[in-house]
Amino acid sequence: MPIPTTVLNKIRYSANQWSVPVINHWPVEIVVEGAVTSTPQYYPIGEVSVAWNNSDWQNIRVGQLWCIWSGSDLVSYGVVRKDATSSTLYIDGKSGGDSGIAQNINYSITAGQTIRVYTVMPLWGLLSRIKNGTFLKKFDIPYDGSGANPPPVLNMGKWQQHFVGDDGTVTISFDASRSFGWLERTITGYNWVLPPSATIISGSTTSSSVTFTLPEGFHLIECTITDSAGASMTGYRPVWVNSDNYPAFSEQYAFSIGSDAQDREGRNVSLSIFGDIDYSTLLMGM
């Protein structure tokens, strides 16, 4: 007989928690898939011509992971560096074996290969380069007056993880009111992009804070702020809503903690996972 949700919520209450953390991982979910259409793609490259399978390319976000496959072989991977179009994916600059970048250089990017963009946003930087005496950022964007007109600082809070309530949802709040602009500028606009499954309880998509409900699953929250000089900044926060149908990673498999150390630079935790794990649910390097 399953444990009632009301009892589970009492067990999971913070005062009753033991030292083992509840662990979620960013799911390997495909935003959109397509086929490379141009051949050959000579290095260095910063964009790939693509025939998308559907219109979901409009959901691609800067910073998301992309991978190019030749059958089951990984050709290359990286992060999206600027907004995609109906026929082009703009990738972080690649050469035929960049030093310090662990990518497979045994294959060339060519027509017919499969390209996929994933929801996950790796902690990888978008590198600059110098070409023909011009210092470029994100491969092909010239440095401009952003030093004199810096974008505002977005503070929308931390990543969140929750368990559903009796009604199968959980109430979430995000607050970006602590964001600020440089040089005595003020924040003049907020724009929240919430999942379609969200139901707003208070605030709105244009207020500094918003409260809403979400069902079980993984969700991505987006916020863009604009300051009085017209500069803007966009940020993202993942939210995991755990349930019996969408359990936390630590509730799916038995695991043990080998080491747990924290200092001023962060926290390092070593985990051993036991059980039959479907590797399709894990990212490269996990």
Residue frames relative to the residue before (quaternion, step in Angstrom):
aa qw qx qy qz dx dy dz
M 1.0000 0.0000 0.0000 0.0000 0.00 0.00 0.00
P 0.4146 -0.7303 0.4787 0.2561 3.64 -0.68 1.02
I 0.5249 -0.6147 0.4836 0.3358 3.56 -1.19 0.57
P 0.4831 -0.6721 0.4675 0.3104 3.64 -0.77 0.93
T 0.6129 -0.5822 0.3932 0.3616 3.56 -1.10 0.71
T 0.6306 0.5453 -0.3442 0.4320 3.60 0.99 -0.79
V 0.6594 0.4896 -0.3035 0.4831 3.58 1.06 -0.76
L 0.6263 0.5376 -0.3352 0.4543 3.59 1.02 -0.81
N 0.6498 0.5238 -0.3212 0.4474 3.58 0.95 -0.86
K 0.6371 0.5119 -0.3292 0.4730 3.59 1.06 -0.72
I 0.6438 0.5190 -0.3177 0.4640 3.57 1.00 -0.84
R 0.7225 0.4490 -0.2360 0.4699 3.56 1.00 -0.90
Y 0.4158 0.7084 -0.4777 0.3116 3.61 1.23 -0.10
S 0.6171 -0.6182 0.3391 0.3493 3.56 -0.91 0.98
A 0.6473 0.5349 -0.3308 0.4306 3.60 1.01 -0.74
N 0.7175 0.4254 -0.2425 0.4955 3.58 1.20 -0.46
Q 0.4953 0.6863 -0.4186 0.3294 3.58 1.26 -0.03
W 0.3214 -0.7038 0.5926 0.2240 3.54 -1.16 0.65
S 0.7519 -0.4706 0.2451 0.3914 3.55 -1.30 0.13
V 0.5714 0.5949 -0.3986 0.4010 3.63 1.17 -0.36
P 0.3731 -0.7521 0.4906 0.2332 3.63 -0.66 1.00
V 0.4525 -0.6122 0.5594 0.3280 3.54 -1.30 0.40
I 0.1464 -0.8331 0.5329 0.0220 3.57 -0.57 1.18
N 0.0517 -0.7548 0.6536 0.0193 3.53 -0.95 0.99
H 0.1513 -0.7620 0.6138 0.1402 3.57 -1.19 0.42
W 0.5714 -0.5956 0.4439 0.3489 3.52 -1.18 0.68
P 0.3646 -0.7716 0.4694 0.2268 3.62 -0.44 1.12
V 0.4545 -0.6563 0.5288 0.2883 3.54 -1.20 0.61
E 0.1583 0.7899 -0.5668 0.1724 3.55 0.11 1.32
I 0.3620 -0.7443 0.5252 0.1978 3.56 -0.83 1.00
V 0.3553 -0.7154 0.5636 0.2106 3.57 -0.88 0.98
V 0.7658 -0.1857 0.1743 0.5905 3.56 0.84 -1.02
E 0.1999 -0.7614 0.6074 0.1066 3.54 -1.23 0.55
G 0.0642 0.7984 -0.5966 0.0490 3.56 -1.15 0.58
A 0.4414 -0.6655 0.5288 0.2875 3.54 -1.33 -0.20
V 0.4804 -0.6354 0.5208 0.3070 3.56 -1.05 0.82
T 0.2114 -0.8285 0.5118 0.0839 3.60 -0.80 0.99
S 0.7229 0.4126 -0.2597 0.4895 3.62 1.09 -0.49
T 0.0024 0.7943 -0.6068 0.0286 3.55 -1.09 0.74
P 0.6024 -0.3093 -0.7358 0.0059 1.50 -1.81 1.69
Q 0.4118 -0.6560 0.5601 0.2940 3.56 -1.34 0.17
Y 0.1764 -0.8162 0.5445 0.0792 3.57 -0.26 1.27
Y 0.4085 -0.6828 0.5499 0.2542 3.54 -1.11 0.78
P 0.5664 -0.1996 -0.7992 -0.0265 1.56 -2.10 1.33
I 0.1440 -0.7880 0.5950 0.0662 3.57 -1.10 0.67
G 0.1358 -0.7873 0.5969 0.0743 3.53 -1.22 0.55
E 0.7701 0.1937 -0.1524 0.5884 3.57 1.27 0.19
V 0.1778 -0.7690 0.6081 0.0844 3.54 -1.24 0.56
S 0.3739 -0.7040 0.5577 0.2315 3.58 -0.96 0.90
V 0.0328 -0.8303 0.5521 -0.0684 3.56 -0.74 1.12
A 0.2209 -0.6961 0.6611 0.1718 3.53 -1.26 0.62
W 0.2454 -0.8035 0.5272 0.1274 3.58 -0.22 1.28
N 0.5301 -0.6466 0.4526 0.3099 3.57 -1.13 0.68
N 0.7949 -0.0235 0.0287 0.6056 3.58 1.17 -0.55
S 0.6951 -0.5031 0.3345 0.3897 3.57 -1.32 -0.03
D 0.4205 0.7223 -0.4634 0.2944 3.60 1.23 0.13
W 0.4355 0.6800 -0.4748 0.3501 3.61 1.23 -0.04
Q 0.5831 0.5923 -0.3681 0.4167 3.59 1.19 -0.48
N 0.6548 0.5040 -0.3078 0.4716 3.60 1.26 -0.29
I 0.4336 0.6882 -0.4701 0.3426 3.60 1.27 0.07
R 0.1297 -0.7892 0.5981 0.0516 3.56 -1.00 0.88
V 0.5772 -0.5768 0.4519 0.3605 3.55 -1.16 0.68
G 0.7618 0.3506 -0.2747 0.4703 3.56 -0.93 0.95
Q 0.5557 0.6107 -0.4036 0.3941 3.60 1.23 -0.18
L 0.5605 -0.6173 0.4528 0.3159 3.54 -1.26 0.57
W 0.0452 -0.7622 0.6441 0.0472 3.58 -1.09 0.77
C 0.0784 -0.7769 0.6232 0.0437 3.56 -1.18 0.63
I 0.1827 -0.7460 0.6292 0.1192 3.57 -1.13 0.71
W 0.1232 -0.8156 0.5654 0.0023 3.55 -0.81 1.11
S 0.1475 -0.7164 0.6712 0.1200 3.52 -1.24 0.64
G 0.7676 -0.1229 0.0278 0.6284 3.54 0.10 1.30
S 0.7706 -0.2720 0.2282 0.5292 3.58 -0.65 -1.11
D 0.5618 0.6034 -0.3812 0.4183 3.59 1.30 0.05
L 0.3757 -0.7175 0.5455 0.2155 3.54 -0.94 0.94
V 0.2701 -0.7822 0.5462 0.1299 3.58 -0.67 1.14
S 0.7636 -0.2122 0.1897 0.5795 3.57 0.80 -1.01
Y 0.0364 -0.7900 0.6112 0.0327 3.56 -1.26 0.33
G 0.1324 0.7839 -0.5980 0.1017 3.54 -1.25 0.36
V 0.5531 -0.5881 0.4593 0.3705 3.55 -1.17 -0.60
V 0.5372 -0.6036 0.4860 0.3330 3.55 -1.22 0.59
R 0.2412 -0.8223 0.5030 0.1127 3.59 -0.74 1.02
K 0.7916 -0.0438 -0.0237 0.6090 3.62 1.19 -0.29
D 0.7484 -0.4452 0.2487 0.4239 3.56 -1.27 0.42
A 0.4183 -0.7097 0.5182 0.2299 3.55 -0.96 0.97
T 0.2780 -0.7167 0.6058 0.2051 3.54 -1.35 0.24
S 0.7248 -0.4372 0.3061 0.4357 3.56 -1.30 -0.01
S 0.8018 0.2413 -0.1301 0.5310 3.60 1.20 -0.31
T 0.7578 0.3355 -0.1833 0.5287 3.61 1.24 -0.04
L 0.1354 -0.7398 0.6522 0.0950 3.53 -1.10 0.83
Y 0.2455 -0.7759 0.5690 0.1185 3.56 -0.70 1.12
I 0.1039 -0.8290 0.5495 -0.0067 3.54 -0.43 1.29
D 0.5994 -0.5205 0.4381 0.4218 3.55 -1.25 0.31
G 0.6270 -0.6095 0.3332 0.3527 3.56 -0.93 0.91
K 0.0762 -0.8021 0.5924 0.0022 3.56 -0.89 0.99
S 0.0893 -0.7489 0.6515 0.0825 3.52 -1.17 0.70
G 0.6579 -0.5204 0.3588 0.4094 3.56 -1.23 0.10
G 0.8222 -0.0899 0.0107 0.5620 3.57 0.56 1.18
D 0.0159 -0.8160 0.5765 -0.0385 3.56 0.59 1.14
S 0.4767 -0.6569 0.4928 0.3138 3.57 -0.91 0.86
G 0.8074 0.2647 -0.2064 0.4852 3.53 -0.96 0.90
I 0.6637 0.4523 -0.3131 0.5068 3.60 1.25 -0.05
A 0.2793 -0.7819 0.5380 0.1453 3.57 -0.58 1.16
Q 0.3181 0.7318 -0.5459 0.2557 3.57 0.13 1.24
N 0.5267 -0.6338 0.4695 0.3168 3.54 -1.17 0.62
I 0.0966 -0.8193 0.5641 0.0340 3.61 -0.59 1.10
N 0.4268 0.7067 -0.4633 0.3221 3.58 1.22 0.41
Y 0.7381 0.3433 -0.1982 0.5460 3.57 1.26 -0.26
S 0.3276 -0.6999 0.5939 0.2238 3.53 -1.26 0.51
I 0.4722 -0.6358 0.5197 0.3206 3.56 -1.15 0.59
T 0.1251 0.8090 -0.5548 0.1485 3.56 -0.59 1.14
A 0.7022 -0.4841 0.3232 0.4100 3.55 -1.28 0.37
G 0.7548 0.3870 -0.2965 0.4389 3.53 -1.14 0.74
Q 0.5684 0.5801 -0.3976 0.4270 3.57 1.20 -0.29
T 0.4649 -0.6846 0.4963 0.2623 3.56 -1.19 0.60
I 0.0927 -0.7822 0.6146 0.0438 3.56 -0.95 0.89
R 0.0543 -0.7966 0.6019 -0.0081 3.56 -0.91 0.98
V 0.1835 -0.7407 0.6356 0.1167 3.54 -1.15 0.74
Y 0.2066 -0.8037 0.5539 0.0682 3.57 -0.87 1.04
T 0.6174 -0.5757 0.3916 0.3662 3.56 -1.20 0.52
V 0.5991 0.6112 -0.3642 0.3674 3.58 1.06 -0.69
M 0.2102 -0.7616 0.6041 0.1042 3.55 -1.15 0.76
P 0.2403 -0.8062 0.5223 0.1398 3.63 -0.09 1.23
L 0.4820 -0.6465 0.5077 0.3033 3.55 -1.25 0.48
W 0.3410 0.7142 -0.5246 0.3139 3.54 0.63 1.21
G 0.4184 -0.7135 0.5043 0.2482 3.54 -1.04 0.76
L 0.3774 -0.6642 0.5887 0.2646 3.52 -1.34 0.33
L 0.2772 -0.8333 0.4611 0.1270 3.55 -0.24 1.33
S 0.4167 -0.6750 0.5534 0.2539 3.52 -1.30 0.52
R 0.0719 -0.7811 0.6144 0.0851 3.57 -1.30 0.07
I 0.3465 -0.7019 0.5791 0.2281 3.55 -1.34 0.26
K 0.0505 0.7917 -0.6045 0.0721 3.58 -0.80 1.02
N 0.8487 -0.0365 -0.0212 0.5272 3.55 -0.83 1.08
G 0.7230 -0.4616 0.2415 0.4537 3.55 0.96 0.88
T 0.6303 0.5139 -0.3379 0.4738 3.59 1.27 0.11
F 0.3272 -0.7352 0.5637 0.1863 3.56 -0.88 0.99
L 0.0801 -0.8281 0.5547 -0.0132 3.56 -0.48 1.25
K 0.2269 -0.7385 0.6134 0.1638 3.56 -1.17 0.60
K 0.8263 0.1336 -0.1409 0.5287 3.56 -1.13 0.71
F 0.7333 -0.4726 0.1922 0.4494 3.55 0.99 1.04
D 0.8589 -0.0318 0.0573 0.5079 3.64 0.65 -0.96
I 0.5526 0.5953 -0.4081 0.4167 3.62 1.19 0.34
P 0.3638 -0.7475 0.5043 0.2335 3.63 -0.49 1.11
Y 0.5064 -0.6114 0.5041 0.3400 3.56 -1.12 0.64
D 0.1510 -0.8097 0.5659 0.0367 3.54 -0.88 0.98
G 0.7589 -0.3648 0.2712 0.4664 3.55 -1.06 -0.70
S 0.2980 0.7863 -0.5040 0.1973 3.58 1.15 0.39
G 0.5785 0.5669 -0.3896 0.4385 3.57 1.19 -0.35
A 0.7075 0.4088 -0.2459 0.5214 3.56 1.10 -0.72
N 0.7579 0.2236 -0.1390 0.5969 3.58 1.24 -0.45
P 0.0210 -0.8594 0.5108 0.0035 3.59 0.61 1.13
P 0.5217 -0.6227 0.4706 0.3443 3.58 -1.10 0.60
P 0.5750 -0.5972 0.4224 0.3665 3.59 -1.12 0.50
V 0.4825 -0.6377 0.5183 0.3031 3.54 -1.33 0.30
L 0.2119 -0.7920 0.5653 0.0911 3.56 -0.65 1.16
N 0.0044 0.7668 -0.6412 0.0310 3.55 -0.81 1.06
M 0.0609 0.8319 -0.5434 0.0948 3.58 -0.11 1.31
G 0.6749 -0.5020 0.3021 0.4486 3.58 1.21 0.30
K 0.6289 -0.5810 0.4028 0.3235 3.52 -1.37 0.01
W 0.6489 -0.4375 0.4246 0.4553 3.53 -1.38 -0.01
Q 0.1641 -0.8081 0.5607 0.0749 3.58 -1.09 0.66
Q 0.0304 -0.7554 0.6534 0.0384 3.54 -1.26 0.59
H 0.0085 -0.8046 0.5903 -0.0650 3.57 -0.93 0.96
F 0.3354 -0.6670 0.6065 0.2736 3.51 -1.42 0.01
V 0.5441 -0.6300 0.4401 0.3366 3.57 -1.05 0.75
G 0.4344 -0.6721 0.5335 0.2738 3.53 -1.29 0.44
D 0.7843 -0.3323 0.2341 0.4687 3.54 -1.29 -0.26
D 0.7063 0.4554 -0.2685 0.4708 3.59 1.09 -0.64
G 0.5808 -0.6201 0.3676 0.3783 3.60 1.24 0.14
T 0.6978 0.3840 -0.2741 0.5389 3.59 1.26 0.22
V 0.2100 -0.7409 0.6147 0.1709 3.54 -1.33 0.02
T 0.4074 -0.7070 0.5259 0.2400 3.57 -1.11 0.69
I 0.1166 -0.8015 0.5864 -0.0050 3.55 -0.78 1.15
S 0.0723 -0.7811 0.6180 0.0527 3.58 -1.10 0.69
F 0.0365 -0.7579 0.6507 0.0267 3.53 -1.15 0.77
D 0.0890 -0.7991 0.5945 -0.0028 3.55 -1.00 0.89
A 0.0918 -0.8141 0.5732 0.0156 3.58 -0.64 1.14
S 0.3553 0.7786 -0.4633 0.2299 3.59 1.26 0.27
R 0.6453 0.5175 -0.3298 0.4550 3.60 1.19 -0.35
S 0.4174 0.6783 -0.4834 0.3633 3.59 1.24 0.24
F 0.0567 -0.8140 0.5778 0.0178 3.58 -1.13 0.48
G 0.3641 -0.7027 0.5682 0.2255 3.53 -1.30 0.43
W 0.5151 -0.6398 0.4764 0.3138 3.54 -1.23 0.48
L 0.8247 0.2719 -0.1747 0.4641 3.54 -1.38 0.21
E 0.6645 -0.5464 0.2806 0.4256 3.57 0.97 1.00
R 0.3954 0.6968 -0.5029 0.3242 3.57 1.13 0.53
T 0.3237 -0.7420 0.5581 0.1821 3.54 -1.20 0.56
I 0.4953 -0.6206 0.5103 0.3303 3.55 -1.26 0.41
T 0.1517 -0.8341 0.5291 0.0370 3.57 -0.61 1.15
G 0.8271 0.1173 -0.0561 0.5468 3.60 1.15 -0.30
Y 0.1156 -0.7565 0.6413 0.0553 3.52 -1.21 0.74
N 0.0101 0.7881 -0.6155 0.0070 3.57 -1.05 0.73
W 0.1169 -0.7995 0.5888 0.0240 3.57 -0.48 1.26
V 0.1286 -0.7473 0.6463 0.0851 3.56 -1.07 0.81
L 0.0911 -0.8261 0.5560 -0.0105 3.55 -0.41 1.30
P 0.6106 -0.5402 0.4111 0.4079 3.60 -1.17 0.40
P 0.6157 -0.5634 0.3956 0.3835 3.62 -1.11 0.56
S 0.6665 0.5167 -0.3015 0.4449 3.59 1.13 -0.59
A 0.5287 0.6424 -0.4072 0.3769 3.62 1.26 -0.09
T 0.1350 -0.7528 0.6387 0.0841 3.56 -1.17 0.70
I 0.3377 -0.7711 0.5072 0.1846 3.59 -0.51 1.20
I 0.2373 -0.7702 0.5818 0.1093 3.56 -0.96 0.99
S 0.7879 -0.0747 0.0660 0.6077 3.57 0.95 -0.86
G 0.7141 0.3557 -0.3212 0.5102 3.52 -1.18 0.63
S 0.2745 -0.7354 0.5880 0.1953 3.54 -1.30 -0.29
T 0.6751 -0.4896 0.3546 0.4228 3.56 -1.28 0.01
T 0.7200 0.3906 -0.2534 0.5146 3.61 1.26 -0.09
S 0.5433 0.5956 -0.4157 0.4211 3.61 1.22 0.22
S 0.6450 -0.5470 0.3640 0.3902 3.58 -1.23 0.34
S 0.7805 0.1270 -0.0844 0.6063 3.58 1.19 -0.50
V 0.0696 -0.7920 0.6063 0.0135 3.54 -1.18 0.57
T 0.1381 -0.7675 0.6230 0.0608 3.54 -1.11 0.83
F 0.0897 0.8061 -0.5705 0.1293 3.55 -0.83 1.00
T 0.4101 -0.6785 0.5422 0.2782 3.56 -1.29 0.21
L 0.1057 -0.7714 0.6252 0.0538 3.53 -1.24 0.61
P 0.4095 -0.6826 0.5376 0.2780 3.59 -1.11 0.60
E 0.7357 -0.3879 0.3023 0.4657 3.57 -1.30 -0.05
G 0.5862 0.5908 -0.4336 0.3454 3.56 -1.21 0.53
F 0.5741 -0.5595 0.4735 0.3649 3.51 -1.39 -0.19
H 0.0265 -0.8094 0.5856 -0.0354 3.58 -0.87 0.96
L 0.2195 -0.7581 0.6015 0.1239 3.57 -1.20 0.63
I 0.1759 -0.7870 0.5886 0.0572 3.55 -0.78 1.13
E 0.1218 -0.8033 0.5823 0.0294 3.58 -0.88 0.98
C 0.0109 0.7887 -0.6144 0.0185 3.57 -1.06 0.79
T 0.0894 -0.7695 0.6312 0.0377 3.56 -1.04 0.88
I 0.1085 -0.7771 0.6170 0.0600 3.57 -0.91 0.94
T 0.1586 -0.7654 0.6188 0.0781 3.56 -1.21 0.64
D 0.2641 -0.7798 0.5439 0.1623 3.58 -0.92 0.85
S 0.7339 -0.4646 0.2943 0.3987 3.54 -1.36 0.17
A 0.6593 0.4658 -0.3198 0.4960 3.60 1.26 -0.14
G 0.5966 -0.6047 0.3474 0.3973 3.58 1.27 0.08
A 0.5158 0.6221 -0.4314 0.4010 3.60 1.26 0.00
S 0.1229 -0.8130 0.5679 0.0366 3.58 -1.07 0.69
M 0.1105 -0.7622 0.6344 0.0668 3.53 -1.34 0.34
T 0.1609 -0.7849 0.5947 0.0660 3.57 -1.03 0.90
G 0.0305 -0.7991 0.6004 -0.0036 3.54 -1.04 0.83
Y 0.2400 -0.7630 0.5880 0.1203 3.55 -1.28 0.43
R 0.0504 -0.7741 0.6300 0.0380 3.53 -1.19 0.64
P 0.3176 -0.7382 0.5599 0.2018 3.60 -0.86 0.93
V 0.1054 -0.7637 0.6340 0.0610 3.55 -1.20 0.65
W 0.1399 -0.7673 0.6215 0.0743 3.57 -0.89 0.99
V 0.0880 -0.7676 0.6337 0.0389 3.57 -0.84 1.01
N 0.1824 -0.8366 0.5133 0.0581 3.55 -0.19 1.32
S 0.0574 0.7696 -0.6336 0.0545 3.53 -1.22 0.64
D 0.7004 -0.4219 0.3339 0.4691 3.57 -1.27 -0.08
N 0.6954 0.4456 -0.2647 0.4977 3.59 1.12 -0.65
Y 0.7605 0.1834 -0.1172 0.6118 3.59 1.23 -0.41
P 0.0101 -0.8544 0.5193 -0.0141 3.59 0.45 1.20
A 0.5802 -0.5438 0.4680 0.3855 3.51 -1.27 0.39
F 0.6567 -0.5217 0.3679 0.4015 3.56 -1.20 0.57
S 0.6904 0.4895 -0.2776 0.4546 3.57 0.97 -0.87
E 0.6736 0.4651 -0.3023 0.4884 3.60 1.22 -0.29
Q 0.6002 0.5618 -0.3574 0.4432 3.58 1.28 -0.14
Y 0.8091 0.1489 -0.0282 0.5677 3.56 1.04 -0.83
A 0.5061 -0.6031 0.5123 0.3432 3.54 -1.22 0.52
F 0.0740 0.8012 -0.5897 0.0689 3.58 -0.94 0.81
S 0.1852 -0.7601 0.6102 0.1249 3.53 -1.27 0.37
I 0.3948 -0.7024 0.5451 0.2315 3.53 -1.20 0.62
G 0.2697 -0.7922 0.5308 0.1337 3.55 -0.66 1.14
S 0.7839 -0.0707 0.0614 0.6138 3.56 1.07 -0.73
D 0.0244 -0.7785 0.6269 -0.0162 3.53 -1.14 0.68
A 0.1531 0.7980 -0.5591 0.1648 3.55 -0.26 1.29
Q 0.0655 -0.7965 0.6010 0.0102 3.55 -1.04 0.80
D 0.0239 0.7735 -0.6330 0.0216 3.53 -1.06 0.85
R 0.7680 -0.3674 0.2454 0.4637 3.58 -1.24 -0.24
E 0.6690 0.5023 -0.2993 0.4589 3.58 1.20 -0.42
G 0.7506 -0.3363 0.2209 0.5241 3.60 1.18 -0.29
R 0.5078 -0.6305 0.5018 0.3045 3.52 -1.35 -0.28
N 0.1249 -0.7819 0.6087 0.0507 3.57 -0.96 0.91
V 0.0157 -0.7954 0.6043 -0.0431 3.54 -0.74 1.13
S 0.1880 -0.7660 0.6070 0.0976 3.58 -0.92 0.98
L 0.0754 -0.8194 0.5682 -0.0083 3.56 -0.73 1.11
S 0.1623 -0.7304 0.6516 0.1245 3.54 -1.22 0.63
I 0.1685 -0.7980 0.5757 0.0576 3.57 -0.68 1.14
F 0.1435 -0.7976 0.5837 0.0500 3.58 -0.90 0.94
G 0.6238 0.5364 -0.4032 0.4007 3.59 -0.94 0.87
D 0.6056 -0.5395 0.4375 0.3882 3.53 -1.35 0.06
I 0.0610 -0.8257 0.5604 -0.0198 3.55 -0.19 1.31
D 0.3600 -0.7118 0.5659 0.2086 3.53 -0.94 0.95
Y 0.3442 -0.7853 0.4753 0.1972 3.58 -0.34 1.22
S 0.5405 0.6101 -0.4133 0.4059 3.59 1.20 -0.25
T 0.6513 0.5060 -0.3199 0.4662 3.59 1.23 -0.32
L 0.6780 0.4770 -0.2804 0.4839 3.57 1.28 -0.13
L 0.4401 -0.6778 0.5234 0.2701 3.53 -1.21 0.56
M 0.6586 -0.4801 0.3908 0.4278 3.53 -1.29 0.27
G 0.7787 0.3222 -0.2494 0.4771 3.56 -0.89 0.94
M 0.6036 0.5465 -0.3740 0.4440 3.61 1.20 -0.27
